Amino acid sequence: MTLGAVAKASASTIKKTATDQIDESFRITVTDPLNRTDLPAVLRVLDATLTTDDPSAHSSSPPKGEIYLTVHMSCGPVHFDNATLGPGDFFSTMTPLPASALRYVTAPGRSYVPTRIDPINQANNPYASSDNGLVDATYYFTVPITNRRGTFEILPSRTFGTQYEGYVAIGTATLNIGGPTKVALQFPQKLTVTTSTPHHHGHGTETGNGTMFASMLNFASTLLGVFLVGSFYVARRRSRRRRARQVQPIFVVRETPGAPGPTSSPVSVVDVPSTTHVQATPSSDRSRPADTSTLRVDVLGPLTLSPCNGTASDPVRAIVAYLAMNNERPHTLEEIQTAIWPLTENGTDIKRPAMRNYMADARRVIGERHLPTASGRSGYQLVDVTTDWSEFEGLVAQSQGVAKPAALPLRRQALALVRGVPFTADTSRYFTWAFSTSVVYKITETVTTLAHTVSRELVLTSDLSGAEWTLRQGLLCDPACVTLWEGLTDVLLEGKDASLLDLHWKAAETILESHEVTALRARKHG
């Protein structure tokens, strides 16, 4: 497995690298919650490398001022600690760790979280007896090019694994991964610099004129590209604000009868447009009566504030969202400023009066009753506020304390709250806290795990329509979750509806990697 951290640097033929030869083994505890058994696994960390080479092999140069960080490691199968069991009894073919389970913390204390790409499908792992699949993916961080020391961490998380007896798979189980596991990284102060030689065709100056023309053409194309990208970005930002309260399109091919939230309707199949968004589930079906006495902050999709007095800027929206998601105690102005206005290596901080102005704007937007002044108080804290995430967690917690027949409607009601990817339209610098504190990753992991669990229960009761709706709600939150795509593929294959499967493959091709789509198609052959 390769762990990478995306860094920014200018496009150049100069390459910079530095390597930390770690070559150490670390013990990670894996717990089977069903049997409450701790099973030790061994994580082998080979080396870590800072490099300007793109680890995803897309040949793109990192932006200026940052650099890629890659960590090479593997993890062996989890053997049962029981003398009565044979050598072929173990857990393996695990779903690779979610991005929320990994973190890189620089020596000054700045934390970075990755984006996971290229997870290896563990359905038919021929190396299950030597590689459990726990880290079989590539993860990208973003670190400054000046970074030389830090700590790579694996946090407590959850995954799925297959139980083997005598090297024969007998079933899957949810496994808890222990932590944190910390690996100290340290690189030489100076990076090794090499220059790659451009490949020339022909000899001498025979291609000189063609090269000069190509350079001029590339320069003109670059100027045009910058103009078009800038225009597109401005138009996209405006469009995002107009759609802030609308639902995010999801990959659905029909509306599922009996699912909570949307009203039941006959099955309808539509053509796949060029964007392959097949059909959108209307958010109005999930709307609830407005309660002006309570501030509602929804993050399970595009961020919405209700009630909202006028237009809210990105800093104001970020302040309200941050306080709503961390409302267990008052926060000082300095804490809010640090979260909302993260410093870059070359960035400058804002003045304290400017931050107070943002707080005043936030108070104007949501009302002083919900955001009192900090005068005479220990800090800022929202009053009478709720979030769809807290409602989600409450429903899940409630479902854990009731009988199984009563638990299912509660968990379905929780999944019905999902409208899209958390903080869908809010990717500006003011929302870095949602990722650096792993809020987004925690939400994503919780929603997808619940969707997977509920769908399996519904399949066992032959409720394929309910299972399909549940899986699609999970994909709303994480459209690239391979586990949910696999479950949805199996459900649609059971239905034997060729038209739905055709739409399903087209939607998958726009989201997943080609090898993942190939693996999905292979599931129809068992």
Number of C-alpha atoms within 10 A of each C-alpha: 20 19 25 29 28 27 25 20 18 14 12 11 12 13 15 18 19 20 19 17 14 17 12 12 15 14 14 21 20 23 19 17 12 9 7 10 13 19 20 19 21 16 19 17 19 15 17 24 21 26 26 28 21 19 20 15 7 8 9 15 20 21 14 13 16 22 29 28 31 24 22 18 19 19 23 21 24 26 21 20 13 9 7 7 13 13 13 14 21 25 30 28 28 29 26 24 23 23 24 25 21 24 22 26 18 19 15 9 10 13 20 21 23 25 18 20 17 16 22 21 21 20 13 9 15 10 14 20 20 13 19 27 26 27 24 24 21 24 28 23 23 21 26 20 21 13 17 19 15 19 18 20 17 21 17 17 20 21 18 20 24 22 21 20 15 12 15 12 15 10 11 15 15 18 23 18 24 18 16 17 17 14 17 15 22 19 18 13 11 11 17 13 12 11 10 9 8 7 6 9 8 8 8 8 9 10 13 11 10 11 13 11 12 12 12 12 11 12 12 11 12 12 11 12 12 11 12 11 12 12 11 12 12 11 11 13 12 11 12 16 16 10 12 17 16 16 17 22 15 22 24 25 24 19 21 23 15 14 19 22 19 17 13 12 11 9 10 11 15 13 12 17 10 9 9 19 18 21 19 15 19 16 17 11 11 15 10 7 5 11 10 10 11 15 24 21 22 26 26 26 24 22 18 19 20 17 17 16 13 9 10 18 14 15 21 23 22 26 22 23 22 18 19 22 18 13 16 10 12 16 18 14 15 12 13 19 22 12 20 22 22 17 14 11 12 6 9 10 11 11 9 12 9 10 18 13 12 17 22 17 18 24 20 17 23 23 16 14 14 20 23 16 15 14 8 6 11 11 17 21 23 23 15 12 18 17 18 17 19 14 15 23 16 14 19 21 14 14 20 14 10 12 9 10 9 13 18 18 15 21 24 23 18 24 29 20 22 26 26 22 22 24 18 17 18 22 12 10 16 20 22 18 19 21 17 19 16 21 14 20 22 16 21 24 22 17 24 25 19 20 26 20 15 19 27 19 14 17 18 10 11 12 15 21 19 21 28 26 25 29 27 25 27 29 27 26 27 20 20 17 19 23 17 24 23 20 21 24 22 19 21 19 16 12 13 10 10 11 12 18 17 12 20 21 15 19 21 22 15 15 16 18 15 12 13 20 20 14 14 21 17 10 13 12 6 6
